[in-house]
C-alpha cells in the first residue's frame, strides 16, 4: 500500500514537473476554432487577386486559443531584378524571412525592455542620461527637455524628437550626418527637439534608436546578440535575426524589397546609397547606413512562424512553454493606453479609438494592440479574443508610382491590401459569422 502511494505521489510530481506553465502553439483546423471556412477561403481568393494584380507577396498566420489555425503564403519573394520582371521569380513560402521594419521596435527592443524591466534592471521613469553619457540639454538648444527625458517618454513617442532625421543623407541631415554607429549616437544627442517633451505624441524612429542604445548600455551586449541569445534562442526560434546574410541565411530564403536600392527609382541620391535590388539587407536607411543593420527601430527579419511564438508569449502574459521572459504585470504596463492618447501604449499601438481602423479594422476588441512596419508588416494581438494575426509582405518590391510626385508611394501601396484593416476585418468576420 505504501509503495502504491509512493508511486502515485512520484507520478503526480512527475506530471506536475513535465507540465509546461505556459501554453504552446499547436495546429488546429479553423472550423474547430470557430472560423467559417467559406469566409476564410474568400479571404484567400481576395489576397490571391491582390497578388495577381501586382502586390509582390504576402504571408499570413492566424492564432486562436493557442492554436495556429491558418498559415499561408502567396506571390513572389523576389519578382524584380532592378526594374525588370524576372523570368524565373523566387516564390514566397511560409518559411520566407521578411524585413519587419518598425515591427522591430516591438519584437526586439520592446521585448528586450520588457525582460529587463521584469528583472528590475531599469524602470520606465529612469532618465535617459542614466544610460547614455552626456545626454542632456545644451546651452544653445531652443527647446529644452533632454536632461529630464525618461525611458517612458521615448516609449510613448512623446520625447520631443522629430519623426525622421535622415542621418545618412548629408544633403538633408547637414551637421547631423552620420554613416557610422558611434557617430550616430553623438548625432542623436545633438538632434534638436521639435517640441517640448510630454506635450504631444509624435511617432519617431529616434526614440527607438535611443532605446536600442539603452538596451546595449544595460546588457553590455550589441542589441542583436542580446535578443538573439536571451529572447529568441530560449524560445526555440531559428528564423529571427538581424543581418540575416551574415548569420547563415541565403538570399533565396528572404523576401526582396526596393527595386533600385534606396533611390526610389532613381530620384534620391546620397553617399554610398545602394542602387541594386535590396535582398537580405534591411531596407531602412538609418538602420542600414547609420547603424550597421542593427538598430532599435528597424533591422529585424523573421517569418510568420517565429512571430507567432512571440505573439503567443504576449498573450500568455510573458512566457511560452517552460520559458519565462517577463511578468504579466510588465505586459499589462506596456500595453496600457497612454492617458493623453489612447492609441499609444509603451511602444505598442493600441486599438484605442477609430483612428486605428486602418491598422486594426473595425472588429478587433478595444484591448487589441500591435504594430505595423513600412515594408508591409502587421501584427495584431487581441487578448479579449485570445487571437493574434501576423501579416508579412514586401510591399516596396514594386515600382514607385510617381517618383517625382511622391517617391515614397509604391504601386503596391495604392492597392486595398496595403490598408491592413481590410485583411483584419475579413479575419474577424470569418470568426464572428457561422
N, C-alpha and C positions, 0 to 999 in steps of 0.2 A: 504493500500500500504506500509506504514511504517512498519507494523507488518510483512508483507511478506518479505520485505527487511531485517528486523532484523532476521527473521527466517533463511533466506538464508545465512546471514552472520555467524550466530551461527552454522549452518550446515557445512559451509565451514571450520570454525575454528575447529569444532569437527573432521572433516575428516582429516584436517592437523595434529591435535594433535594425532590422532589414527594411522596415517601412520608412520610405523617404518622407521627410517632414513637409515637402512642397510638391504639388502636382507637377508631373512632366507631361509633355505633349505626346499624344498618340493620334493615329489616324482614325477617322470615323467617316461614315457616309454622311453627306449633307442632310439627307432626309431624317436620319436619326438625331441630328442636332436641331431639327425644326425648320430646315430650309425647304422651300418649294423648288424642286429640281428644274421645273419648266422655266421658272424665272431666272435661275442661275444659267440655264442654257441660253436664255435670251441675252443675258449679260455677256456670255462667252461670244455669241454671234455679233453683238454690238462692238466689242473690243476688236474682234477679227475684222469687222468692217472698217474700223478706225485705222487699223494697221494696213489693210488693203488700200485705204485712201491716202497713205503716206506716213503715218506715225511709225517710227522705227521699230520699237519693240516694247513689250510690257511683260512683267512678271507680277502675278497676283497670288496672295495667300490669305486665307481667312481662318481665324481661330474662333471656336465657340466652345465654352465649357471645357477648356483644356484639351480640346481636340482640334487637329488640323482637318478641316472639312473641305477645303478647296485649295488646290495649288496648281497653277498652270502658267505656261509661257507662250507668248505669241511674237511673231516677227523675227527681225534680224538684229543680232548683237552688233554686227557691222555690215552695212549695205553700201556705204560710200567709201571710195578711196579719193581723198580730196573732194572735189565736186562731181566726180564721175561715179555713176552707179556701177557696182561690181557685177561682173558676170557670174561669179560664184560667191554670194554673200555668206557671212558667218551666221548660222541660225542661233537664235536665243534658246536656251534650255532653262529648266528650273534650277539649275546649278550656276547659271551665269552670274558673275560678280558685276555689281553696278556701283558707280560713283555716287555715294549717298548725299554729296553736297552738304546742305545745312542739317540734315539728319545726323551728321557727325556730332553736332552740338549736343544732341541728346544721348546717343548711344556710345559715345566716347567720353566727352567732357562731363556731361551731367552724371552719367553712370559713375565716373571716377569721383566726382564731388560727393555724390550720394553715399558712396562707400566710405570716403574719407570723413565725412561728417558723422556717419554712423559710428565710426571708430573714434570720434572725438578729436580728430587731428586738425580740424578747422571748424569755424562756425559762420553762419550767414552774416552776422554783424561784424566779423573781422574786417579790419581796414585792409585795403589793397597794399598799402605801404608796409604792412607786416610781412608780406611775402615778396614784394617787388622793391628792391633797394632803389632809393632816390625817386620813387614815385610820389608826386605831390604837386602842389601849385608852384608856379614860377612867377617871379616878380612882374613880368610883363603880360601875364595872362589876362585877357579881357573878361573871361568868365572863370571864376574860381569854384573849387569844389573837389578837386582831386585829392587833397590832403585828408578829407573826411569820407572819401568814397569807400563803400563797403562791397563785399562779395555779393550780398543780396541785391544791390543796385545794378550790378552787372548782369546778374541772373534775370532780373526784371526788365532788362533793356531800358533802364532809366538812369544810366550813368553819365549822360551828357555827351557821349561821343557821337560824331556824325555817322551816318549809315555805312558809307563805303569810301574811306580814304584809299585811293588807288596807289598804294605804296610802290608797286613795281613799275608804274608808268610815270617816268620822270616829268613828262610834259604836264601831267595832272598833279602829281604829288609835290612837285617843287622841292623845297628843302626837306620834305618828309620821305624822299625817295629812298627805297631800300630793296635790294635783291639778296639779302643775307639775313639769316635768322637773328643773330646777335644785334645787328644794326636795326632790324625791325623793332625789337623791343625798345630800343632807345628812341626810335621814331614814334612809337605808340606813346611813350612818356611825354613826348613833345607835342603830340597832336592836340590842337586847341579844342576845348569843349564847345559844342554847338549850342548847348542850353544848360541851365543850372540843374545839376543832378537832382532827381526826385520830383521834378516838376512835370514830366511827361514820359511816355514810353515811346522811344524811337528804336526800332529794331536795328541793331548794329553788329556787324561782324567783329568789330574791335573789342566789344565786350567779351566775346568768346575767345578771341586770340589771347587776351589778358588772362582769362580763366584757365586756358591751357597752360600758360606760363606758371600760373599759381599751382596747378597740379604738379608740374615739374619741380617747382620750388619745395613743395611739401614732401614729395616722394623721393626726390633726388634722382629721378629717372626721366628719360625722354618720354613724352606722352604716349607714343606708340608702344614702347616697351612696357610701360606700366599697365596700360589697358589690355594689351595682348597677353601678358603674363598673369595679371591679377584679376581680370574680369573674364575674358573670352576663353582662355585655356581651362580654368576650373569648370566652366560650363560646357566644355567639350566642343567649343566652336572652332572650326578649322578654316572658315572662309571669310573671316572678318579681320581686315588688316589695313594699315596704311602702306603706301608704296608697294602694291602687290607684285610688281615686276621685279622688285628687289628681294622678294620673300618667297620665291619659288613658283609663282603663277605665270602662265603663258598668256600672251595677248588673246589667243583664241578662247580663253576662259572668261574674258572680260568684255563688257559692252563698251563700244566706242562712243565718243561724244562729238565735239565740234569738228566740222569737216576740214577747216583750214586753220588749225591751231586756235589761237585766241584772237585771230584777226577779224572775226565777224565777216567772213567772206571778203577780206581784203581792205576794210576801211579803218582798222585800228592797227597802230604800229607803236612799238616801244622797244628798247634794247633787249635782246635775247628772246623776243617773242617767238613762240612756236608757230610754224606755218603749215605743218602737215597734220593729218587727221589724228586727233588725240585718242589714244588706245592704250589704256592701262595706267596712264598718268592722271592725277587729279586735274579736273578742268579749272577749278577756281584759281584765279590769277594770284591772289595774295598767298594762298596756301602753297602753290607750286613755286613761284619765283621768289617770294619773300620769306617762306618758311620751310623750304626743302621738302614739301609734300606732307608735312606733319604739322597740323595746326588745330587749335581748339574749336575752330569754326567750320573746317572743311578738311577733306583728305581721306576719310574712311571709305573703304569699299566693303561690300558684303553681298550676300544673296538672301532670298526670302526665308530660307530655312533657318539660317542663323538669326536673322532679325526676329523671327517667330519666337525663338527661345528668349531673346531679350525682352520682347513684349510680354511674354508669359511671366517672366521674372517680375515685371512691374505688377501684373495682375495678381501674382502670388504674394505681393507685399514685400518683395526684396530677395526672394530665394527661388531656387529651382532644383528639384531632387534633393540631394544631400548638401547642396551648396547654398550658403547664405552670403549675399553680397552687402545688403544693407537692411535696415529695420523698417517695419511697416510705418512707424512714425515719420521716418525720413521720406518715404514715398508720399505720405499724406501731405507733409510740409511742402514738398517740391511741386505737387500737382494742385495745390490750393490756389484759387484765383487771387490775384492782387486786389486790394481794396480800391485802388484807383482805376483799374481796368480789368474787368472780369475775364478777358481773353488771355491774360498773361499769368502763368504760374511762375515758379522759379525755373526759367528756361523753357519748360513745356508750354505750348499753346493750348489753351483750354476752350472748350465749346461754350463760352460764357454768354454770348449773345449772337444775334443774327449776322453780325459782320463776319463770322467764321463759317458761314454757309458754303463759300467756295471750297473750304477745306473739309468740313465735317458733314456737308449736306444738311438736310432738314430733319432727318430721322434719328440721328445719333442722340444719346442722352446728354443732358447738361453736364454730366460728370466726365464726359469723354475728353481725352487730351491726346496730344501727339505733336507732329511737326511735319513740315514739308522741306523739300530740297530743290534747288534751282534746276538741277538736271532732270527733274521729273520724278521725284521720290516722295512718298507719302506714308506716314504711319499714324494709325488711329487706335487708341486703347480705350475701351469703354467698360469700366468696372461694373456699371449698373446692369449691363447685359452680358458680362463675362465674355466679352468678344474683343477681337483685335483684327486689324486689317493692315497689311503692308502691300503697297504697290510700288514697284521699282521700274523705272524706264530710263531711256537715254534720249530724252526729248531734244537736246541740242544736236543730235545726229541727223541734221536736216538743214537744207539751205535757209539762209536768213531771208525773211520775206521781202524786206526792203532795206538793204544795208544803209542807204543814205538817210532814210526817214527814221528808222529805229533799229540800230544794229543789234539790239538785244531781243528782238522778236523773230523767232524761227517759224517757218511754215507750220511745223508740228504744234507750235504754241497757240496757233489760231484754231485748232481743232477742239471739238467738245470735250474729248478725253483729257485735255490739258487742264480743265477745271475739275479737280479731283472729286468735288462734291457730287458730280454726276455718277461716278462709279460707286461712291459710298452710299448714295441713296438707293441705287439699284440693289446693292447687297442687303441693306436693311429692309427694303421692300420684299425681297425674297424671303427674309426671315419672318416678317410680320403677316404675311398672307399665306393661308393654307391653300 
